[in-house]
Structures are given as C-alpha cells and as structure tokens.
Amino acid sequence: MKKLFLIAIAFTTLQAVAQDGKKRASNEMRKERMAKLQDLSPEEMATLKSKKLTLALDLSDKQQNQVKALFLDEAKTRKAKMEAHKKMKESGALEKLSKEERYEMKNERLDAQIAFKQQMKSILSEEQFQKWEKSQRRRHHKSKNKDKRPQRH
C-alpha cells in the first residue's frame, strides 16, 4: 500500500512539473511572436491586419483601403506609445505614476477605442460590423481569461 501511495505521489509531482514546463514554453513562444511583430513597421502591420480583416469580412477595395488607413494610424500611435512606455520603464517612472496619471492614461486609451469603433462602424456594413464586433468580443474575452484559467496539478 505504501509503494502504491508513493508511486501516486511521484506521478502527480511529475505531471505538475511537466505542465509548468509547458506553460513556460508557451509564454516564451508568445514573447518571441510579439518581438517579431514589434520588428514590423507600422505600414507592414497595417497591411497585414487589413488583409486579415478583408479575408474575414469580405471587404471591398474601398473598405480595405479605408481600414488600412485606420490601422496605419492605430499602428503609428501604438508604436509611439510603446516607445514612450519603454522609456518610462527604463527610467523607473512607470512605478511612480500617480493615481490621476494612471486614470488619465486609461481614460485616453478607452477614448481611442471608442473612436476606433465608431470609425469601423462608418466603414463597414451593418452585417460586417456585427461580425467584426463579435470577433473583437471573442478576442477580448479570450485574452482576459488567459491568466484566470484554473491550473491543474
């Protein structure tokens, strides 16, 4: 009975360690993908995103050009914000943000998201917009729950 119990404990421990290794490997892969994406210029990022959206929503040429311009503006803004964030992180000022500064940053980001959504609504047809919004909710929900999944050990 003791041997069976020890084998069960060893197996459980081994399984937990293996799962932890998988999690680390997936995090490293994600970081590599993000690094590759950051190497792309804003124009390249906008082109890729607009082509993916064209495939998903069957956009017309006019819609594709409008969406590409919107994504280009978003990519340039994101690149600038990333550089500013990196500088703040290196200088140590990121931890020193006051409550008002954090509120202001979050408010600014939400305003940009609202404006982006309104622009997408003006470009896409009603059916395309519904489909795009559904995919955005799915992406948001997926990323939000990524770290909240129950861990099995």
Backbone as numpy.savetxt, mean C-alpha at the origin, in Angstrom:
# Nx Ny Nz CAx CAy CAz Cx Cy Cz
4.19 -42.53 27.49 3.37 -41.34 27.49 4.24 -40.08 27.49
5.33 -40.11 28.27 6.23 -38.97 28.33 6.85 -38.70 26.97
7.23 -39.78 26.29 7.88 -39.63 24.98 6.90 -39.00 23.97
5.68 -39.45 24.01 4.66 -38.91 23.11 4.45 -37.42 23.38
4.40 -37.06 24.65 4.23 -35.66 25.03 5.43 -34.82 24.57
6.64 -35.31 24.75 7.84 -34.60 24.31 7.89 -34.43 22.80
7.46 -35.46 22.09 7.43 -35.38 20.62 6.42 -34.32 20.18
5.26 -34.30 20.84 4.24 -33.30 20.50 4.75 -31.89 20.77
5.44 -31.67 21.87 6.00 -30.36 22.20 7.05 -29.96 21.16
7.92 -30.89 20.81 8.97 -30.60 19.83 8.36 -30.26 18.47
7.35 -31.00 18.07 6.70 -30.74 16.79 6.04 -29.36 16.78
5.37 -29.00 17.85 4.70 -27.70 17.95 5.72 -26.57 17.89
6.82 -26.72 18.60 7.87 -25.71 18.60 8.46 -25.55 17.21
8.72 -26.66 16.55 9.29 -26.64 15.20 8.34 -25.94 14.23
7.07 -26.23 14.35 6.08 -25.61 13.48 6.02 -24.10 13.69
6.07 -23.66 14.93 6.01 -22.22 15.23 7.23 -21.51 14.66
8.40 -22.10 14.78 9.62 -21.50 14.25 9.56 -21.42 12.73
9.04 -22.46 12.09 8.94 -22.47 10.63 8.00 -21.38 10.14
6.89 -21.19 10.84 5.95 -20.15 10.43 6.54 -18.77 10.61
7.30 -18.56 11.67 7.97 -17.29 11.90 8.95 -16.99 10.77
9.64 -18.00 10.31 10.58 -17.85 9.20 9.86 -17.45 7.91
8.69 -18.02 7.67 7.91 -17.66 6.50 7.48 -16.20 6.56
7.09 -15.76 7.74 6.65 -14.38 7.91 7.79 -13.42 7.62
8.98 -13.73 8.14 10.14 -12.88 7.88 10.48 -12.85 6.40
10.41 -14.01 5.75 10.73 -14.08 4.33 9.74 -13.25 3.51
8.45 -13.31 3.85 7.47 -12.53 3.10 7.67 -11.04 3.34
8.06 -10.64 4.55 8.34 -9.23 4.83 9.53 -8.75 4.02
10.56 -9.58 3.92 11.74 -9.21 3.14 11.40 -9.08 1.66
10.58 -9.99 1.16 10.17 -9.93 -0.25 9.37 -8.66 -0.51
8.51 -8.30 0.44 7.70 -7.10 0.28 8.60 -5.86 0.25
9.60 -5.83 1.13 10.52 -4.71 1.16 11.31 -4.60 -0.15
11.69 -5.74 -0.71 12.40 -5.73 -1.99 11.51 -5.17 -3.10
10.25 -5.59 -3.13 9.32 -5.08 -4.14 9.14 -3.59 -4.01
9.01 -3.11 -2.77 8.84 -1.68 -2.54 10.08 -0.92 -2.99
11.26 -1.47 -2.73 12.49 -0.81 -3.15 12.55 -0.72 -4.68
12.13 -1.77 -5.35 12.12 -1.75 -6.82 11.14 -0.71 -7.34
9.98 -0.61 -6.70 8.99 0.38 -7.12 9.49 1.80 -6.87
10.24 2.00 -5.80 10.74 3.33 -5.51 11.81 3.75 -6.50
12.43 2.80 -7.16 13.43 3.12 -8.17 12.79 3.65 -9.45
11.50 3.40 -9.64 10.82 3.87 -10.84 10.58 5.37 -10.76
10.60 6.00 -11.91 10.30 7.43 -11.95 8.78 7.62 -11.81
8.33 8.81 -11.46 6.88 9.05 -11.36 6.15 8.76 -12.68
6.80 9.06 -13.80 6.18 8.80 -15.11 5.99 7.31 -15.33
6.99 6.52 -14.96 6.88 5.06 -15.13 5.81 4.49 -14.22
5.76 4.98 -12.99 4.74 4.50 -12.06 3.34 4.84 -12.57
3.18 6.06 -13.06 1.87 6.48 -13.57 1.46 5.65 -14.78
2.40 5.36 -15.65 2.11 4.55 -16.83 1.67 3.15 -16.42
2.39 2.53 -15.51 2.03 1.19 -15.07 0.67 1.16 -14.40
0.40 2.11 -13.52 -0.89 2.14 -12.83 -2.04 2.38 -13.80
-1.83 3.27 -14.77 -2.92 3.56 -15.71 -3.18 2.36 -16.61
-2.13 1.63 -16.98 -2.35 0.44 -17.81 -3.05 -0.67 -17.03
-2.70 -0.83 -15.76 -3.39 -1.82 -14.93 -4.87 -1.47 -14.81
-5.14 -0.18 -14.60 -6.53 0.25 -14.47 -7.28 0.10 -15.79
-6.59 0.34 -16.89 -7.20 0.17 -18.21 -7.61 -1.29 -18.41
-6.75 -2.20 -18.00 -7.08 -3.62 -18.13 -8.25 -4.00 -17.21
-8.27 -3.45 -16.02 -9.31 -3.80 -15.05 -10.66 -3.20 -15.40
-10.67 -1.96 -15.93 -11.94 -1.25 -16.14 -12.29 -1.02 -17.61
-11.44 -1.46 -18.52 -11.66 -1.28 -19.95 -11.87 0.20 -20.29
-10.84 1.00 -19.99 -10.91 2.44 -20.21 -10.74 2.79 -21.68
-11.35 3.90 -22.09 -11.13 4.43 -23.43 -9.78 5.14 -23.46
-9.31 5.51 -24.65 -8.02 6.20 -24.76 -8.04 7.53 -24.01
-9.16 8.25 -24.14 -9.29 9.53 -23.47 -9.23 9.34 -21.95
-9.98 8.35 -21.44 -9.98 8.07 -20.01 -8.59 7.65 -19.55
-7.92 6.83 -20.36 -6.60 6.36 -20.00 -5.62 7.53 -19.86
-5.68 8.48 -20.77 -4.80 9.65 -20.71 -5.11 10.52 -19.48
-6.40 10.69 -19.19 -6.79 11.48 -18.03 -6.33 10.81 -16.73
-6.51 9.50 -16.65 -6.12 8.75 -15.47 -4.60 8.78 -15.32
-3.91 8.67 -16.45 -2.44 8.69 -16.40 -1.95 10.04 -15.86
-2.57 11.12 -16.29 -2.19 12.45 -15.80 -2.46 12.56 -14.30
-3.58 12.01 -13.87 -3.92 12.02 -12.45 -2.92 11.20 -11.64
-2.58 10.01 -12.14 -1.59 9.17 -11.46 -0.20 9.80 -11.47
0.12 10.51 -12.53 1.42 11.18 -12.60 1.53 12.25 -11.52
0.48 13.03 -11.38 0.45 14.06 -10.34 0.56 13.42 -8.96
-0.18 12.33 -8.75 -0.14 11.62 -7.47 1.26 11.05 -7.20
1.89 10.48 -8.23 3.21 9.87 -8.07 4.27 10.93 -7.74
4.18 12.08 -8.39 5.13 13.16 -8.10 4.97 13.65 -6.66
3.73 13.81 -6.25 3.45 14.24 -4.88 3.96 13.21 -3.88
3.69 11.93 -4.16 4.12 10.86 -3.26 5.64 10.80 -3.16
6.32 10.96 -4.30 7.79 10.92 -4.31 8.35 12.07 -3.45
7.77 13.26 -3.60 8.22 14.41 -2.82 7.98 14.17 -1.33
6.80 13.63 -0.99 6.48 13.35 0.41 7.41 12.29 0.98
7.75 11.28 0.18 8.66 10.24 0.65 10.04 10.81 0.95
10.51 11.69 0.09 11.81 12.32 0.31 11.79 13.17 1.58
10.72 13.92 1.76 10.60 14.75 2.97 10.53 13.88 4.22
9.79 12.78 4.12 9.66 11.85 5.24 11.01 11.23 5.58
11.76 10.87 4.55 13.08 10.26 4.75 14.02 11.25 5.45
13.97 12.52 5.02 14.81 13.54 5.64 14.42 13.75 7.10
13.11 13.77 7.37 12.65 13.94 8.75 13.08 12.77 9.61
13.02 11.57 9.04 13.40 10.38 9.79 14.89 10.39 10.10
15.71 10.80 9.13 17.15 10.85 9.34 17.55 11.91 10.37
16.82 13.02 10.37 17.16 14.08 11.32 16.59 13.82 12.72
15.72 12.83 12.82 15.13 12.52 14.13 13.92 13.37 14.45
13.50 14.21 13.53 12.36 15.10 13.78 11.03 14.36 13.69
11.04 13.17 13.10 9.80 12.43 12.92 9.18 12.04 14.27
10.00 11.64 15.22 9.48 11.27 16.53 9.04 12.49 17.32
9.54 13.66 16.95 9.25 14.87 17.71 8.03 15.64 17.22
7.27 15.07 16.30 6.09 15.75 15.79 5.07 15.95 16.91
4.51 17.13 16.94 3.49 17.40 17.95 2.16 16.81 17.51
1.22 16.80 18.41 -0.10 16.27 18.12 -0.75 17.06 16.97
-0.56 18.37 16.97 -1.14 19.22 15.93 -0.51 18.93 14.57
0.81 18.70 14.56 1.49 18.41 13.29 1.04 17.07 12.72
0.89 16.07 13.59 0.40 14.77 13.13 -1.03 14.89 12.60
-1.85 15.67 13.32 -3.24 15.90 12.88 -3.25 16.59 11.51
-2.40 17.59 11.36 -2.33 18.35 10.11 -1.91 17.44 8.94
-0.92 16.60 9.19 -0.45 15.68 8.14 -1.55 14.70 7.74
-2.22 14.15 8.72 -3.30 13.19 8.45 -4.45 13.87 7.71
-4.79 15.08 8.14 -5.87 15.84 7.52 -5.53 16.15 6.06
-4.30 16.53 5.81 -3.84 16.82 4.45 -3.92 15.59 3.56
-3.53 14.44 4.12 -3.58 13.19 3.35 -5.02 12.82 3.00
-5.93 12.98 3.96 -7.33 12.66 3.71 -7.95 13.61 2.68
-7.59 14.89 2.75 -8.08 15.85 1.75 -7.61 15.46 0.35
-6.37 15.01 0.25 -5.83 14.58 -1.05 -6.58 13.35 -1.55
-6.90 12.42 -0.66 -7.65 11.22 -1.06 -9.05 11.58 -1.54
-9.68 12.52 -0.88 -11.03 12.95 -1.28 -10.98 13.60 -2.67
-10.00 14.47 -2.88 -9.86 15.13 -4.17 -9.57 14.11 -5.27
-8.72 13.13 -4.98 -8.39 12.09 -5.96 -9.65 11.30 -6.34
-10.44 10.95 -5.34 -11.66 10.19 -5.57 -12.65 10.99 -6.42
-12.77 12.29 -6.16 -13.67 13.13 -6.94 -13.21 13.22 -8.39
-11.90 13.33 -8.59 -11.37 13.39 -9.95 -11.61 12.07 -10.68
-11.42 10.97 -9.99 -11.68 9.66 -10.61 -13.16 9.53 -10.98
-14.02 10.04 -10.12 -15.46 9.97 -10.39 -15.82 10.77 -11.64
-15.13 11.89 -11.85 -15.42 12.70 -13.04 -14.87 12.06 -14.31
-13.84 11.25 -14.20 -13.23 10.61 -15.38 -13.96 9.33 -15.77
-14.29 8.50 -14.78 -14.86 7.19 -15.04 -16.38 7.25 -15.20
-16.92 6.25 -15.91 -18.37 6.12 -15.98 -18.86 5.60 -14.63
-20.16 5.62 -14.43 -20.71 5.19 -13.14 -20.35 3.73 -12.85
-20.47 2.88 -13.85 -20.16 1.45 -13.67 -18.66 1.25 -13.38
-17.83 1.95 -14.14 -16.38 1.85 -13.92 -16.00 2.36 -12.54
-16.62 3.46 -12.12 -16.32 4.03 -10.81 -16.71 3.06 -9.69
-17.86 2.42 -9.83 -18.30 1.44 -8.82 -17.30 0.29 -8.72
-16.85 -0.17 -9.87 -15.89 -1.28 -9.90 -14.55 -0.83 -9.29
-14.11 0.38 -9.62 -12.86 0.91 -9.07 -12.96 1.08 -7.55
-14.09 1.61 -7.10 -14.30 1.83 -5.67 -14.30 0.50 -4.91
-14.91 -0.51 -5.51 -14.95 -1.83 -4.89 -13.54 -2.40 -4.76
-12.73 -2.23 -5.78 -11.35 -2.73 -5.72 -10.53 -1.94 -4.70
-10.80 -0.64 -4.57 -10.10 0.17 -3.57 -10.45 -0.26 -2.16
-11.73 -0.54 -1.93 -12.15 -1.01 -0.61 -11.49 -2.34 -0.28
-11.42 -3.21 -1.27 -10.81 -4.53 -1.07 -9.32 -4.37 -0.73
-8.62 -3.50 -1.46 -7.20 -3.27 -1.21 -6.99 -2.66 0.18
-7.83 -1.70 0.51 -7.71 -1.04 1.81 -7.98 -2.02 2.95
-9.02 -2.83 2.78 -9.37 -3.81 3.81 -8.26 -4.85 3.95
-7.71 -5.27 2.84 -6.64 -6.28 2.86 -5.40 -5.74 3.57
-5.01 -4.52 3.25 -3.81 -3.96 3.88 -4.06 -3.62 5.34
-5.26 -3.26 5.69 -5.59 -2.90 7.06 -5.54 -4.13 7.97
-5.97 -5.27 7.45 -6.04 -6.48 8.26 -4.79 -7.35 8.15
-3.80 -6.90 7.40 -2.61 -7.71 7.19 -1.91 -8.05 8.50
-1.75 -7.08 9.38 -1.05 -7.31 10.63 -1.97 -7.79 11.75
-3.26 -7.79 11.51 -4.20 -8.17 12.55 -4.64 -9.63 12.45
-4.12 -10.35 11.49 -4.51 -11.76 11.34 -4.03 -12.55 12.54
-4.85 -13.49 12.98 -4.43 -14.29 14.15 -3.22 -15.15 13.78
-2.28 -15.23 14.68 -1.08 -16.02 14.47 -1.29 -17.42 15.02
-0.95 -18.42 14.22 -1.04 -19.81 14.67 0.33 -20.28 15.11
0.39 -20.92 16.23 1.67 -21.45 16.71 1.53 -22.87 17.10
